[in-house]
């Protein structure tokens, strides 16, 4: 995306570009921590809003308000320079070429019922691994519809090792190799998993060269392996997972 001749933000080559341009209906992006997941979701929203000016209707979710506040801080850095307007009372970004992106959190599973009757053509879930079960996300899939010809899409980001590790593995990791689309035999959903590593985000390593060193001290060896390598098969000895490791 640019303003005049000066680029405001561009996707990094590799997985981030593949994710933003992916045409599959349901995409999971991520793996290692520091892979540029939040930037990728925001960049995907802006890219799709440019492709369908005036018709884009997006919903970006996080599990808690504190998490959403962090995402919106980054949104200001990317969206303010392109002329997008933040409507604080509605928790909504309006793009200068038309279309909008709502920013919401879904702390209780029952909150998904409040979206009944809503209509979106883009559903973005940041850190989907913080959802212990997919039920509230699945309920919101029913809001994906469009009468103007914009193809509805769903995209999520996640790291292994979180409360939602098991359902993400069953839904996205086991059915197919990374980067290879597949069809869910139960729902006929077209899905793909696009992995990313910390090394795929050189911008972060350049700005914060000691991040990798801190990540190695962030928890037990199996969890560090999961976060560092995006290894969805890493597990603690005895397969005993403690909830406090993820807080």
N, C-alpha and C positions, 0 to 999 in steps of 0.2 A: 504494500500500500504506500502511496506517495502523496505528498502535498506539494504541488508545483513540480519541481524537478528533484526535490530532495526526498529520498526514502525515509519514511518514519519507522517502518518495521518490515523485514523480509524473513520468510521462513528459512531456516538453515537447511542446507542440502542433506539429503538422506531421509530418515524416517519422518521428520517434521514436514517436509514438503510432500512426501507420500501421503501422510495423514490428511493434510489440508486439501489435497486434490483428489482424495479417494472417493469414488462414486458409489461404494457399497452402502446399503441401507443402514447397517448397524456395525459400527467400528469401535474396537477397543484399542486404545493407544497407551503405551507406557512400558512398565517393567522396572527399570532402575530408577532410583530417586535422582532428581536433578536432570531429567531428560527433557525438560522444557514442556511439560504437559499443559500447564495453565496458559502459557503463551500460545500454545498450539490450538487450544479450544477457542480462545479469543480471536486468534488469527483466522481460524476457520469461519467463525461467525462473521467477521468483517468481509472475508472473501466471498461468502455466499450472499451477503447483503449487497455487495457490489454486482454480483452476477444477476441478482433479481432485484433491481432498485425499486423501492416502494412496495415490494411484495414480501420482503423477509419478515418473519415473525419467529423470533428465537426465545428459548427459555434455557437459562443456565442455572444449574443447581449445585449446591453444596449441602453437606449433611447438617452443619450447624451455622449459626449466625456469625460466630467468630471466624470460621473458615471463609464464609462468603465475604466478610469485610476485607480479608486479605486479598481475595481475588479481585474485588472492586478497586483496591488500591492499585493493582497492576493495570486494571482496565482504564483507569484515569490516565496512566502513563501512555497507553496505546491509543485511546480514543479521543482524548482532549485535543491532541495535535491535528487530528483529521477533521475536527469541527463537530464531532458528535456531542450531543447535549445530554447531561445527566439529570433526569427527573427524580429527585430524591424522594418525593412524596409517593411516587409510584414504583420506586426501585427499578427504573427502566432507562435504558440508553436509546436515544433517537439518533439515527444516522442522518447525515446531511443530505443524502440522496434518497431518503425515505426508508421505511422499515425500522424495526426496533428489536431490542434484546432485553428481556426481563432477567433480573438477578434475584434468585430466591434460594431459601434454605428449606430443607425437609427433615427436621429433627425427629418428628414422630411419624411413624408409618401412616397413621390415620390422616395426617395432613394432606396426603395425596388425593383424598376424596374432595378437597376444596377446589380442585382443578377440573372437576366434572363440568363439561360444557365448554371448556376452553378449546382454542384451536391454535396450533403452532405448526410450522413446517421445519423446525429445527429444535431438537432436544439435546442439550449438552450437559453431561454429568461429570463434574470434576472430582477426582478422588473417589471413584465409585467403590473402592475397597473399604471405605468407612461405613458402608451400608451392610449390616450383617446378613441381610437377605435381599433379594431383588424385588420383592413384592411392591413397595411403593414406586419404584422406577417403572415396573411393568404396568402399573395402573396408569401412569402418565403417557405410556405409549399410545393409549387410546386417544390422546389429544393431538396426535400427529395426523393432520389432514390438511388438504389445501384445495381450493376451488379454482385457483388461477394457474395451475400447471407447474407450480414449484414442487419438485420432488421432495417429499418429507424424508428427513434423515435423522439418525440418532448417532451420537458419538460420545464415548466415555473415556476417561483417563483413570489409571489405577496403578498402584505398586503391589507386588506380592507381599504377603505376610500380614495383611490387615484383617479385620473382622469378616470381610466379605471374600476372603481368599478362596474358599471352597467353591462357592457358586460361580465365581469368575473363571476358575479353572475348568469347571464342568461345562460352562457355557461357551467359552472363547478359546481356551488353551488346548484342551484335549481333542476336540473334534478335527483339528487341522493344523498343519505346520504354519509357523509364523509367516504372514504375508500372503497366504494362500486362501482365497475366499471359499466359503462353503455354505451349504443350505441346511438350516436346522430341520431335521426330519419331522419334528412335531409341529412347529409353527410356520414352516416354509420361509423363515426369515433368512435373508442373505447377510452373512456376517464375515468379519475378518479381524484378525489380531495383528497390529503393527507394533513390533517391539522397538523400544528406544533405550539407549544406554547413556550414562553420564558423558561418555566420550562423543556422543552425538550432539552435545550441547557445549561446544567450545567457548561460546560467549560467557557461560557461567564460570567455567574454569579460568577464563582470562580475568574476569572481574573478581573472582574469589578463589585463588589458587589453593587455599588451605581447606576448601570444602571437602575434598576427597579424604584428607587426613582426619577431619572431624567425623566423617561418615563411618570410618573404620572403628571409631570408638563409641558408636551410637547404640550398641546393644550386643546381645549374644552373637557368637560367630555365625550361626545359621541365618540369623536375621540380617546381619551385615552382608552376607553373601547374596541373600534375596534382593536387598536394596541396591547393592553395588553392581550385580550382574543381571538383575532382572530375572532371577532364577525362581520360577514358580514351583519348582520341585524341592526347593530347600525346605527343611523342616527340622524342628528341635529333636534332640534325642528322646525317644519314647513318644514323639508326636504330641507332647504336652505344650499347649500354647497358652501363655498368660496374657490376659486382657491388658494389663498395665503396660506391656511392651509397646502397645500401639497408641498410647495416650500422649 
